[in-house]
Amino acid sequence: MFRRTQKLRLILSLAGAGALASQAATGQTREQGPWWPSPHGPQDQVGSANYVTPAKVITALSIPRTGQTYELGHIYEQGMPLYGERPWYMATVPGATPTSEAGGATHTEYFTGYIGQMGTQWDALGHQGENIRMADGSFQTVFYNGFTEQELTGNNRGVNGLEALGAEHARPFITRGILIDIAAFKGVLTLPAAYEVTLADVRGALARQNMSEATIEPGDAVLLNFGWSVNWGNPSKYNDNFIGRGDNEGSPGIGGEVANWLVDRKVALVGADTCCVEVRPRADPEVIVHHILFRKEGITMIENMVFEELARDEVYEFLLLALTERIKGATGSMVRPIAVR
């Protein structure tokens, strides 16, 4: 198995090197590149959420039979795992002590933090881009649908957010959700740190659930349970930005094999109960799951989810409700994902 895996990685690496050599030979332009224009149109900023059509919404709304709901996100609070040095600070000014029955008190909050990139978070298409060489010999960072760094931050240098591909372009995710319980398939409470989930794992988990990959339809939301949320109360273990510090040994997740499979399925959304959906550390630093999902189809992600109750009740198909905040120019959003069975 080890030799077969190593051979597969070598083949993928050689294929990637060939693709890069081809790019360098032909060059790219703003109008045409290896993953753009998008199949959803050259000006599209929505991505795979385009597959959540009105017909898809109506079909998804017919799934629930009991009306039972499941929270798939964590509470936002001081002490939750925060990726790297991202801060979370919130303060409410207490009301004054009353001296009579007249009047009352009004509470408001002051917040400082990475509002779209902490806790249970949705990544917008402007979150990550990839560096490539253009036809004129220049190097540019290119995002979904060929949008460049210049188009995202070139005018205002990031003041007031991204100028394209911001969170305000997101559509509401009201669609069919599919939970793929990798942890249960492997017979563990949680996958070990740094474990890369294979396509064989995904297919095995689906078969255990009496499903198959043919079950996955365009516009579905695919959620992967690694069991990692059991570590949420231990930020040093859960978050893997600084591997080797404290209890941090990385986290389980998918690699390029499963990411490409998800792209082929034309899913609308991918979610997992880890900080990054992808395995950390990466087996191959050049294979970045965010890039693979964002590039051609524009598949966005929800990170830091929780599936303990959903997995306990073996709910594998459900109505998913996940509405992001319309924050102009944001690279992501807080989100409260709900499953309805």
N, C-alpha and C positions, 0 to 999 in steps of 0.2 A: 504493500500500500504506500509506504514512504517513497519508494523509488518511482512508483506510478505518479504520485503527487508531484515529485520533483520534476519528472519528465513533462508533465502538463504545464507546470510553471515555466519551464524552459521554452516550451512551444509558444505559450502566451507572451513571454518576454521577447522572443524572436519576432512574433507577429507584431508586437508593439513597436519594436525597433524598425521593422520594415515599413510600418505606417508612418513613423516619424521621418524616415529617410525619404519616403514618397512626398510628405509634406514639404520637407526642405527642398526637394527637387522642383516641385510645382509651385510652391508658395500659395498663400491664401490672400483673399481680398475681403473687404467688409461685406461684399455681396455674396461671396461663395467660399465655403470652407469645408472641412471634414465633417462637421456636424450642423452646419447651417447652410441655407435657411431652414427654419423649423418646418416640419410637416404641417404645422398649424398656421403657417403664413409667415412671410418675412418680417412683419412688424409685431408679431405676437409677443406678449409679455405674460401670458397665463400658463403656458406649458400644458402638461398632461391633464390638468383640471378641465381642459376642453372636452375630455371624454366623459365628464359628468354632465351629460345632456339632460334636458327636461325629462326625457323618457327614462333615463337611468335613475333620476331622482324618484320618479313615480314608482318604479320597480322596487327601489330600495325601501321606500315607505311602506311597501306591502310585506316586508320581511317580518316585523315584530308580531309575536303571537301572545305574549304575556304582558308586555309593557314594562317589564323589569329593566331598570337602568343600571349601568356600571360606570363608575368614574375611572377613566383611563389616564388621568393626569395626577400629579402630585400637588399638594398645597404649596403655594409660594410663601416662604417664611425664612427668617433669619436662621442660619445654621444648615440650610439645605446644601447639597453639593453644588459648588460653583466651579465651572471650568476655568482652570488657570487662576489668574488674578482678578477676574471679573468681580466687581463689588456689588453688594446688596445692602442698601440702607433705606429704611423707612421710619418716619417719625410722625406721630400724631400729637398735636399740642393739646394737653388736658384742658378741660373747661375750668373757669375760675370757680372758687367756692362761693355758692350763692349766699346772699345776705337777706334775701326776701323771697316771696313767692313769684315775683315778677320776672319775666324773661326766661332764659334757658341757656343752652350751650350748643355750639356748632363745632363739629369735628371735621377736620380735613387732614390729608396726608401730604407729606413731602417725601419724594422718592428719588433716589440716585442709583443707577445701575444700568446694565446692558439690557434694556427693556425687552428686546426681542431675542436675546441670546442667553437665557438662563432659565433654570427650572424646566418644566415641560414646555418645550419650545418648537415652533415651526420655522424651518429655514426657507427664506424666500430665494428666488432664483438669482438675486444679486449678491448672495452670500459668498459664493466662491466662483472664481474663474480659473482659466488655465493659460499658461504662457506658451505662445507659439510664434513661429517666424512667419512674417507676411511676405507677399510677393515682392515688395520693395526692399526687402532685406531687414526691415525693422522688426523688433520683437514687441509684441503687445500681449496684454492679458485680455482674453476673450471669454465671454460668459455665454449663457444660453442665447441661441438665435443670432450669434455673431456680435452681440453688443460688446463694445470695448470699454476698458477702464475710462477712456476719455469721455465716452458717452454717459458713464455712470457718475463720475466725479469731476469731470474736466472743467466745468464752469465755476462751481462753487467750492471745489476741493472738499466736498463732503458736508459742508455746512447745510443744515436742514435736510440731510439725508441724501440718498441716491437719487439721481435724475432720471433713471430708468430701472426697471426690474425691482422696484420697491414693493413692500408688503401690501400697499394699497391696491395692487393689481390682482391679488388673490381672490378667487371665487369661494363661496362657502362649500365645504366638503359635506355634502348630504348624499351619501352613497352606500353601497354595499361594502361591509367590512368583512375581512377574512383573517382570523387569527391562525397563525401557524406556530404550534407549540413545540419548538425545538427541544426545550428542556425536558418535557414529558417524553418525547421520542427517545431521548438519550437516557431516560430513567434517572434524572438528577433533579435536585431542587434548583440548582443554578449551574450554568456552564462554567467551566474554569476560565480564569483570566487568560486573555490572548488566544482563545480558541476561535479559529476561523470556521464558520458554518459553511458547509459544502452544499452543492446542489443535491447530492445524495441524501444529506440530512433533511433538506427541504422536502424532497419527494417522499422520503420515509415518514416524515411527520404528517404530511398530507394523507398518505396511505393509512396511517394509524387512525386518522380522523375520518376514514371512509371518504376521502376526497382524492383528487388527482390534480395535476397541473392544468388539465383542461377545465378545472373548476374556476380558475382565475380568468376573469373577463376584463376587457378594456373598461377603464373607469373605476375599477375596484380599488379599495384601500387595503393593502397587505400589511399586516402587523405581525411582527416576529417576537415571540416570547423566548428570551434567553434565561429568564429567572433572575436576572441581575439586580432587579429592583429590591431584592432582599437586603442589599448592601446600602440602600439609600440612607440609612441612619449612620453610616460610617463613611463620610465624604472622602477620607483618605483612601479607602478601598474602592469606593464607587467611581470617582473621577480619575481619569488616567492621563491628565496633562503632563504630570511629572512622574513618570514611571520610575520606580526605585525609591521614591520618597514614602516614608511611613509604610502603610499597608498596600501601596499601589503597585500592582503587577500587570496593569493593563486591563482590558475588558474584552469579552467575546463580541463577535459581530460577523457580518458578511464581508466577503471580498469581491473581486471583480467577476468571478464566475456567477454568483447569485445576482449581483447587480445587473449584469448583462441579461440574465434570464428575466428579471423584473422589467427591464426596458422592452424586451421582446413581447412581454405580456401586455404592454401599454397600460400599466396600472396608473391610477391617478395620484397615489400617495403611498409612501412607505413609512412605517413607524417601528420603533423598537424600545425596549426598556433599558437602554444604555445611553451614554452621553452622545454617541456619534453614529449609531446604527452599524457602522463598519468596525471591523476588528482593530483593536489597538494593542500593541504596535502592529503596523501593517507588515504582512509577510514580505511584500514588495513595496518599498516606499513610493514607487512610481505608479502603482495602481491605487487610485484614490476614488473611493465609492461615490463621494459627493460629485466629483467631476463626471463620472459615468452616468449617474442618474440625471444630473442637471443638463447635460449637453444636448443630445438630440431631441428627446421627448420633453424635457423640462419637468422631470418627476421630483417633487418636493418631499420633504421629510418632517416627521415629528419625532423628536428625541426625548429621552427621559420619561417614557411612558410607564404605566404600571398595569399589569395584567393578572395579578394574583387571584382576584375574585372571578374574573372571566375564565381563566384557565381551570380554577377549582370546579366551576360549574360546567366545564367542557362546552362552552359556547364558542363555536367556531365560525358561525355565520350570523351576521347581525346588521342592523342599521347603524351606521356611524354618523355622528354629528360632530363636526369639528369646524368651528367658525373662528377665523383669525381676526385680529384687530386691524382696522384700516389705517395704519400708521404710515403716512406719506414718507417714502424714502427709506423705510426701515429695512434692515437686512433679515429680519425675522419677526416673530410675534409670539407673545404669550397666547396660549390656546387651552381651552377646556374640552378635551375630547370625551364624548359620551357614546357608549354602546347601548343599544336597545334591542332586547331579544324578543 
